[in-house]
C-alpha cells in the first residue's frame, strides 16, 4: 500500500519545483535582455534576474529551515513557458512586435511564479511555518511588482509599437 502523503510532502515537492524554475529563469533572462529592443525592457529583465537570484537564496533558507537539501525537481511547466519565449525571440527577431512578445512571455513566467509562491505561502501558513511564509510573501510581492512593471511597459510603448 502506498505511503500516505501529507501537506508537508506536497509543500516540499512544490518548493523543489519552484527552485528548479527559478534556476531556469536566471539562465533565460540574460537572453531575453539581449533580445529586447527597448533599453528599459532589457534593464527590467536584468533587474528581475538579480531578484530571482535572491528568490533562490530565500528558497534555500526554507529548505534549510526544513532540514532538507536544496534540490530542484524538473518543472515541465516552466520549461514549456521558456520554450515559448525562445520561439518568440526567434520568430519575431528584428520586428516591431518583438518587445510585446517578450513582455507576454515574461508575464507567463511571472504568473506561473505568482501561482506557485501564493500556494506555497498559504501552505506554509497552514503548516505553522511562519518564517517560510514571510519569505514566500516577500517573494510573491516582488513577483507581483514585476508583473505590474511589465504591464506598464506593454501599455505605455511595446503594444502600440507592435500595432
Helices and strands as residue ranges (DSSP letters): H 7-35, H 39-66, H 76-91, H 98-126, H 130-153, I 154-158, H 159-162
